[in-house]
Amino acid sequence: EVYDKIVDLRRGQVEAKQSPPRAADRFQSLIENSNPYERDSGSRMNWAAGLNVPVAQEGESIDLLYWIGCAGSFDPDGQSVSRAMVKILNHLKIPYRLLGKRERCNGDPARRLGEEGLFHELAMANLETLEVHSVKHVLTHCPHCFNVFKNEYPQLRNVRFDVEHHSQFLARMLNEGRLNLTSAIDAKLTFHDPCYLGRGNGDTHSPRQVLAKIPKAQMIEMPRHGKESFCCGAGGGSLWLDVPGNERVENLRCAEAASSGASTVVTGCPFCRTMLEAGRQALDNETSVKQTMDLAELIVKAMGL
């Protein structure tokens, strides 16, 4: 299991104080700000300006918790996904709550970069918060958050909530007839499978099920897709590190998307959204790929919102 070995080696680096400087900066930000973006935790809800967003009161029971995550709170690409999902939830009139400024990083960046103690600290704090609110269902648009809640938090404590990625939620809403897509999108789409959704959790069907419901949209697959997909370049904390090499992973992946003839690259992860957009901008202007979008952003467009 190469993946587990890499994480173990990184833990050894942390213990020996040999982590890359930028990784150490992420750890310090997680300690001081509860997020890896070096942003003040008090600004966690700035993304929601102008939106009707229900934030849970202290001790309030929550049936459906929409977990925004750090990228959804602080990164511009992630914020766009958060706003799109709020529009969808409000349109569907589904009762939900956010934790607002009391949300903190789930600990995934710390664990991937080898700071296991910090991961446990963040995880236990989050688990206590979820227990206080008697959360029954967690909805997240980030596959990293999805994976941590679904597979890693249960290893620390007996959890009472279930977890759903937004691609699974959107597919369910479409299948139940609660979500109607009335606006045609006449475009060639290709879906980039986030590692922690496809290879990590085995779900390659839900996002494609959603895309298949968009009127006039044409789905094109890249050579590497599904469980045999290719990382966007952000994996393992690389989003925050100076990765050596002559070729960027995101450029390689966007070149694959361009070779498919697609005009829009769709994904279901805010980190992938950021990396793929960087890769798209690095391509020649004559490429067929004109935009990158998250699944939720595309659905808002197809709903005519």
C-alpha positions as CSV (number, residue, x, y, z in Angstrom):
1,E,0.0,0.0,0.0
2,V,2.1,2.9,-1.3
3,Y,-0.3,5.5,-0.1
4,D,-0.1,4.4,3.5
5,K,3.6,4.1,3.3
6,I,4.0,7.7,2.0
7,V,1.8,9.1,4.9
8,D,3.9,7.1,7.4
9,L,7.1,8.5,5.9
10,R,5.7,12.0,6.2
11,R,4.9,11.4,9.9
12,G,8.5,10.5,10.3
13,Q,9.6,13.7,8.7
14,V,7.3,15.7,11.1
15,E,8.7,13.9,14.1
16,A,12.3,14.6,12.9
17,K,11.4,18.2,12.2
18,Q,12.3,17.8,8.5
19,S,9.0,18.9,7.0
20,P,9.1,21.4,4.1
21,P,8.9,25.0,5.3
22,R,5.5,25.5,3.5
23,A,4.1,22.4,5.2
24,A,5.2,23.8,8.6
25,D,3.4,27.1,7.7
26,R,0.2,25.1,7.1
27,F,0.5,23.4,10.5
28,Q,1.0,26.8,12.2
29,S,-2.1,28.2,10.5
30,L,-4.2,25.2,11.4
31,I,-3.1,25.7,15.1
32,E,-3.7,29.5,15.1
33,N,-6.6,29.9,12.6
34,S,-8.2,26.4,12.4
35,N,-7.6,26.5,8.6
36,P,-4.6,26.0,6.3
37,Y,-5.1,29.2,4.3
38,E,-3.6,31.6,6.9
39,R,-6.9,33.4,7.1
40,D,-8.5,34.7,10.3
41,S,-11.2,32.3,11.5
42,G,-13.5,35.3,12.0
43,S,-13.7,35.7,8.2
44,R,-14.9,32.1,7.6
45,M,-18.4,33.3,6.6
46,N,-17.4,36.2,4.3
47,W,-18.2,34.0,1.2
48,A,-21.9,34.1,2.1
49,A,-22.4,37.8,1.8
50,G,-25.8,38.6,0.3
51,L,-27.1,35.0,0.6
52,N,-29.8,33.7,2.9
53,V,-27.7,31.2,4.9
54,P,-29.1,29.5,8.1
55,V,-26.4,29.2,10.8
56,A,-27.1,26.8,13.7
57,Q,-27.6,28.3,17.1
58,E,-25.6,27.0,20.0
59,G,-26.8,23.5,21.0
60,E,-29.4,23.4,18.2
61,S,-30.1,19.9,16.8
62,I,-29.2,19.6,13.2
63,D,-30.8,17.0,10.8
64,L,-28.8,18.2,7.8
65,L,-25.5,19.9,8.2
66,Y,-23.9,21.5,5.1
67,W,-20.2,21.4,5.8
68,I,-18.5,24.2,3.8
69,G,-14.9,23.2,4.5
70,C,-11.8,25.5,4.3
71,A,-11.6,25.7,0.5
72,G,-15.3,26.5,0.4
73,S,-14.8,29.2,2.9
74,F,-11.5,30.9,1.9
75,D,-10.5,29.9,-1.7
76,P,-12.3,31.9,-4.5
77,D,-13.0,28.8,-6.5
78,G,-14.3,26.9,-3.5
79,Q,-16.4,29.9,-2.5
80,S,-18.2,29.8,-5.8
81,V,-19.1,26.1,-5.2
82,S,-20.4,27.0,-1.7
83,R,-22.6,29.7,-3.1
84,A,-23.9,27.4,-5.8
85,M,-24.9,24.8,-3.3
86,V,-26.6,27.3,-1.0
87,K,-28.7,28.4,-4.0
88,I,-29.7,24.8,-4.8
89,L,-30.6,24.0,-1.2
90,N,-32.6,27.2,-0.8
91,H,-34.4,26.6,-4.1
92,L,-35.3,23.1,-2.9
93,K,-36.5,24.5,0.4
94,I,-34.6,21.8,2.3
95,P,-34.1,22.5,6.0
96,Y,-30.4,22.6,6.7
97,R,-27.9,24.4,8.8
98,L,-24.3,25.6,8.7
99,L,-21.9,25.9,11.7
100,G,-20.7,29.3,10.5
101,K,-17.7,30.7,12.2
102,R,-17.6,27.7,14.6
103,E,-16.6,25.4,11.7
104,R,-13.0,24.4,11.6
105,C,-10.7,22.3,9.4
106,N,-11.5,18.6,9.5
107,G,-7.7,17.9,9.8
108,D,-7.2,16.3,6.4
109,P,-4.3,18.6,5.4
110,A,-2.5,17.8,8.7
111,R,-2.8,14.1,8.3
112,R,-1.8,14.1,4.6
113,L,1.3,16.2,5.4
114,G,2.2,13.9,8.3
115,E,1.1,15.9,11.4
116,E,-0.9,13.1,13.0
117,G,-1.2,14.7,16.4
118,L,-2.7,17.9,14.9
119,F,-5.2,15.8,12.9
120,H,-6.4,14.1,16.0
121,E,-6.8,17.4,17.8
122,L,-8.9,18.9,15.0
123,A,-10.9,15.8,14.5
124,M,-11.8,15.4,18.2
125,A,-12.9,19.0,18.4
126,N,-15.1,18.6,15.3
127,L,-16.6,15.3,16.6
128,E,-17.5,17.0,19.9
129,T,-19.2,19.8,18.0
130,L,-21.2,17.4,15.8
131,E,-22.3,15.5,19.0
132,V,-23.4,18.7,20.7
133,H,-25.7,19.4,17.7
134,S,-26.9,15.8,17.4
135,V,-26.1,15.9,13.7
136,K,-27.8,13.2,11.7
137,H,-26.6,13.9,8.1
138,V,-23.5,15.7,6.8
139,L,-23.5,17.1,3.3
140,T,-20.2,18.3,1.8
141,H,-19.0,19.3,-1.6
142,C,-15.3,18.4,-0.8
143,P,-14.3,14.8,-1.3
144,H,-11.5,15.2,1.2
145,C,-14.1,16.3,3.9
146,F,-16.3,13.5,2.7
147,N,-13.6,10.9,3.0
148,V,-12.5,12.1,6.5
149,F,-16.1,12.1,7.8
150,K,-17.0,8.8,6.2
151,N,-13.9,6.7,6.8
152,E,-11.5,8.3,9.3
153,Y,-13.6,9.9,12.0
154,P,-15.4,6.6,12.7
155,Q,-12.0,5.1,13.5
156,L,-11.7,7.7,16.3
157,R,-15.2,7.5,17.8
158,N,-18.5,5.8,17.2
159,V,-20.3,8.4,15.0
160,R,-24.1,8.7,14.7
161,F,-24.2,10.7,11.4
162,D,-24.1,9.6,7.8
163,V,-22.2,11.5,5.1
164,E,-23.1,12.4,1.5
165,H,-21.0,14.1,-1.2
166,H,-22.8,16.8,-3.2
167,S,-22.7,14.7,-6.4
168,Q,-24.6,11.9,-4.5
169,F,-27.0,14.4,-3.1
170,L,-27.7,16.0,-6.5
171,A,-28.2,12.6,-8.1
172,R,-30.6,11.6,-5.4
173,M,-32.6,14.9,-5.8
174,L,-32.8,14.3,-9.5
175,N,-33.9,10.6,-9.1
176,E,-36.6,11.7,-6.6
177,G,-37.9,14.3,-9.0
178,R,-37.2,17.1,-6.6
179,L,-34.6,18.8,-8.8
180,N,-35.6,19.9,-12.3
181,L,-33.1,21.0,-14.9
182,T,-34.9,23.2,-17.4
183,S,-32.1,25.2,-19.0
184,A,-30.2,23.5,-21.8
185,I,-26.4,23.6,-21.8
186,D,-25.2,22.9,-25.4
187,A,-21.6,22.0,-24.6
188,K,-19.2,19.1,-24.7
189,L,-18.4,18.2,-21.1
190,T,-15.8,15.9,-19.6
191,F,-15.7,14.9,-15.9
192,H,-12.5,14.9,-13.9
193,D,-12.9,12.3,-11.1
194,P,-11.6,13.6,-7.8
195,C,-9.2,11.1,-6.2
196,Y,-11.1,10.8,-2.9
197,L,-14.5,10.3,-4.6
198,G,-13.6,7.9,-7.4
199,R,-10.5,5.9,-6.5
200,G,-10.8,6.6,-2.8
201,N,-14.5,5.9,-2.2
202,G,-15.5,4.1,-5.4
203,D,-18.2,6.5,-6.6
204,T,-17.7,7.4,-10.3
205,H,-21.4,7.0,-11.1
206,S,-23.1,9.8,-9.2
207,P,-21.6,12.8,-11.0
208,R,-22.1,11.2,-14.4
209,Q,-25.7,10.4,-13.5
210,V,-26.2,14.1,-12.8
211,L,-24.4,15.3,-16.0
212,A,-26.6,12.9,-18.0
213,K,-29.7,14.8,-16.9
214,I,-28.6,18.2,-18.3
215,P,-30.5,19.0,-21.5
216,K,-28.4,19.1,-24.7
217,A,-25.1,18.4,-22.8
218,Q,-22.7,15.9,-24.5
219,M,-20.5,13.8,-22.2
220,I,-17.0,12.9,-23.4
221,E,-14.6,10.8,-21.4
222,M,-10.9,11.4,-21.1
223,P,-8.7,8.4,-21.6
224,R,-8.0,8.2,-17.9
225,H,-11.3,8.4,-16.0
226,G,-13.3,6.7,-13.3
227,K,-11.3,4.6,-10.9
228,E,-8.4,4.8,-13.4
229,S,-8.4,8.6,-13.3
230,F,-5.4,10.9,-12.8
231,C,-4.7,13.4,-9.9
232,C,-5.3,17.1,-10.5
233,G,-2.0,17.9,-8.8
234,A,-3.3,19.0,-5.4
235,G,-3.2,15.6,-3.8
236,G,-1.3,14.9,-0.6
237,G,-1.1,18.5,0.4
238,S,0.7,19.5,-2.8
239,L,-1.6,22.4,-3.2
240,W,0.4,24.2,-0.6
241,L,3.9,22.9,-1.5
242,D,6.5,23.8,-4.1
243,V,6.5,20.6,-6.1
244,P,9.7,20.1,-8.1
245,G,9.7,19.0,-11.7
246,N,9.6,20.4,-15.3
247,E,5.9,19.6,-15.9
248,R,3.0,20.5,-13.7
249,V,0.5,17.8,-13.1
250,E,-2.5,20.1,-13.6
251,N,-1.1,21.0,-17.1
252,L,-0.8,17.4,-18.0
253,R,-4.4,16.7,-16.9
254,C,-5.8,19.7,-18.7
255,A,-4.0,18.6,-21.9
256,E,-5.8,15.3,-21.6
257,A,-9.1,17.1,-21.3
258,A,-8.2,19.2,-24.3
259,S,-7.4,16.1,-26.3
260,S,-10.9,14.8,-25.7
261,G,-12.4,17.8,-27.5
262,A,-14.4,18.9,-24.5
263,S,-15.2,22.6,-24.0
264,T,-15.9,22.4,-20.3
265,V,-14.0,20.4,-17.6
266,V,-16.4,19.5,-14.8
267,T,-15.3,18.2,-11.4
268,G,-16.6,17.7,-7.9
269,C,-13.8,19.0,-5.7
270,P,-12.8,22.6,-4.9
271,F,-9.1,21.7,-5.0
272,C,-9.5,20.1,-8.4
273,R,-11.4,23.1,-9.5
274,T,-8.5,25.4,-8.6
275,M,-5.8,23.2,-10.1
276,L,-7.7,22.5,-13.3
277,E,-8.4,26.2,-13.9
278,A,-4.7,26.9,-13.5
279,G,-3.9,24.1,-16.0
280,R,-6.5,25.5,-18.4
281,Q,-4.9,28.9,-18.3
282,A,-1.5,27.4,-19.0
283,L,-2.8,25.8,-22.2
284,D,-2.6,27.4,-25.6
285,N,-5.4,29.8,-26.3
286,E,-6.5,27.8,-29.3
287,T,-7.5,24.8,-27.1
288,S,-11.0,23.5,-27.0
289,V,-11.3,23.8,-23.2
290,K,-12.8,27.2,-22.4
291,Q,-13.9,26.8,-18.8
292,T,-13.7,24.7,-15.7
293,M,-16.7,24.3,-13.4
294,D,-17.8,22.4,-10.3
295,L,-20.8,20.1,-10.7
296,A,-22.9,22.4,-8.4
297,E,-22.1,25.5,-10.5
298,L,-23.2,23.7,-13.7
299,I,-26.4,22.5,-12.1
300,V,-27.3,26.1,-10.9
301,K,-26.9,27.1,-14.6
302,A,-29.0,24.2,-15.8
303,M,-31.7,25.2,-13.2
304,G,-31.8,28.7,-14.6
305,L,-30.9,30.2,-11.2
